């Protein structure tokens, strides 16, 4: 299916906007440029959210995104392998003939994205966090957290107007989540946030981390933050690769910042500078 539309791309470094003019109907999409095998990622509303937006709901999502993907590929990513999924459009380097295909970047079919609530998601978020605490160095914590800790956690997110984005399956089960919060307490850090992305151990390597992080970047733009910072254990190769694929840059490492599992841990910092806000102010 074709569309009589004009597609323009406003690219600013590793990010930008895709504007589609359909003769009086205009759609805007965030456009993320990555590294590694993922060349770029266009963030699009998931199928459920698509139906609630204007003018999106007047268009069939998959045929429209397939058309947009073809338009962008011809202009920006010639020869790329295209995947259209719940989180948007991924453009991958096409592997050499006979080479293994990269793990799915668009996430498994049937995945949706929701704003997490305490009532619906506190328990599964806590399960994911506690698994990370006891089995990995993703969290520099020693002991599983009690259920009541989620009261404070969600209250802090609400007070700061920080998003908590969840990936759920067709039955509403939480597969992973992403959020951000204050980077430092001093007022002049107000345009910087520190984020985290966690995926349930049974659903990793399926593209959920990238889909969640892409939506988190879009949320940071909407809230007019300027810098996103991720603190990553230097042994966490998967998270490092994800962040670099999504345009984050390694800006420093604190050697032996933590001690867990009988060894010293090095903490690296990755940052992504956004083009927002248009007019930052003091105070």
DAFENMO-V526043 format. One record per helix or strand of 2 or more residues. SS is the DSSP state (H for helix, E for strand). FROM is the first residue (numbers start at 0). LEN is the number of residues. If there is no record, write none. Layout:
<<SS FROM LEN> <SS FROM LEN>>
//
This chain:
<<E 5 7> <E 14 7> <E 25 8> <E 37 6> <H 46 4> <H 55 3> <H 60 16> <E 80 5> <E 87 5> <E 111 4> <H 117 18> <H 148 12> <E 163 5> <E 173 9> <H 186 3> <E 191 8> <H 200 3> <H 207 15> <E 226 7> <H 236 9> <E 248 12> <E 262 11>>
//
